[in-house]
Amino acid sequence: MQTEIDSQETLRPIQIMGINGIGLESDNDAMTADRVRSWLQPAADEDVWTSWLVVYRDVVILGPGNEHLGTYNLTEHDLADPANYAALMNQLLEAAR
C-alpha cells in the first residue's frame, strides 16, 4: 500500500508505520524481519495504545499536527477485500489532501 500511496499526488506525505503495544515486545523481531516499514516500540511510560484508545489491528490516521483524523480496524475490514483496501486508501489519501 505504501508504494501505491507514494505514487499519488498529495499535499502532505503519507508514512505508514507500526506502533507496538506495551507487553507485546516478544514479537518485534518477527514483525521487522525482512521488512522496511518503520516499527516503533514505546517505552512502558509512553503507552500510545492507551492514550489513543487503540484496539488491536487499528490503523490510526493522523493529521499534520498528529491530530486524530480517523481509525480503521483491519480485523473488521480485511484488506484482502478490495472494497476495504480502497476504503482505507481513500481515507489516507483524503487525510493528506
matplotlib code that plots the C-alpha trace (Angstrom):
import matplotlib.pyplot as plt

x = [0.0, 2.9, 4.2, 0.8, 0.4, 3.9, 2.8, -0.1, 0.0, -0.8, -0.2, 1.4, 3.4, 1.8, 4.0, 2.7, 4.3, 3.5, 3.4, 3.5, 1.6, 3.3, 3.8, 3.9, 7.7, 8.4, 7.1, 9.2, 11.8, 9.1, 7.4, 10.5, 12.2, 12.8, 10.7, 11.5, 8.4, 9.0, 8.1, 8.1, 8.1, 7.0, 8.5, 6.2, 5.6, 4.6, 1.6, 0.4, -2.3, -4.0, -3.8, -5.1, -7.8, -6.3, -7.8, -5.6, -5.1, -6.3, -4.9, -4.9, -4.9, -3.2, -3.1, 0.0, -0.2, -0.6, -4.4, -6.6, -8.5, -9.8, -9.4, -9.8, -9.6, -8.1, -9.8, -13.2, -12.1, -9.8, -7.6, -7.8, -11.3, -10.7, -13.5, -11.8, -8.4, -9.9, -11.7, -8.5, -6.6, -9.2, -9.1, -5.3, -5.3, -8.1, -6.1, -3.1, -5.1]
y = [0.0, 2.4, 2.0, 2.8, 5.8, 7.1, 7.2, 9.6, 13.4, 14.7, 18.0, 16.1, 12.9, 9.7, 7.4, 4.1, 2.8, 0.3, 1.1, -2.0, -2.3, -2.4, -6.0, -7.3, -6.8, -10.5, -10.4, -7.4, -9.5, -11.3, -8.1, -6.5, -9.4, -8.8, -5.6, -1.9, -0.5, 1.6, -0.3, 1.6, 0.1, 2.7, 2.7, 1.5, 5.1, 6.1, 3.8, 5.2, 2.5, 3.5, 7.3, 6.8, 4.2, 1.7, -1.7, -4.5, -4.0, -0.4, 1.9, 5.4, 8.2, 11.3, 14.8, 17.0, 18.1, 14.5, 15.1, 12.1, 12.1, 8.5, 4.9, 1.9, -1.6, -4.3, -7.2, -5.8, -4.7, -7.3, -5.7, -8.8, -7.5, -4.9, -2.7, -2.5, -1.8, 1.0, 2.4, 2.7, 4.0, 6.7, 7.7, 8.0, 10.0, 12.3, 13.0, 14.1, 16.4]
z = [0.0, 0.8, -2.8, -4.2, -1.9, -2.9, -6.5, -5.6, -5.6, -2.1, -0.3, 2.6, 2.7, 4.0, 6.1, 7.2, 10.4, 13.1, 16.8, 19.0, 22.3, 25.7, 26.7, 23.1, 22.6, 22.2, 18.6, 17.5, 15.7, 13.7, 12.8, 11.4, 9.7, 6.0, 6.1, 5.6, 7.3, 10.4, 13.6, 16.9, 20.4, 23.0, 26.5, 29.3, 30.4, 26.9, 26.3, 23.0, 22.6, 25.9, 25.2, 21.6, 22.7, 20.2, 19.7, 18.2, 14.5, 14.4, 11.7, 13.3, 10.8, 12.0, 10.5, 10.1, 13.8, 15.0, 15.5, 15.2, 11.9, 11.9, 12.8, 10.6, 12.1, 10.0, 11.9, 11.0, 7.5, 6.0, 3.3, 1.2, 0.3, -2.5, -1.1, 2.3, 0.7, -1.3, 1.7, 3.7, 0.8, 0.3, 4.0, 3.9, 0.7, 1.9, 5.1, 3.0, 0.7]

ax = plt.figure().add_subplot(projection="3d")
ax.plot(x, y, z, "-o")
ax.set_aspect("equal")
plt.show()
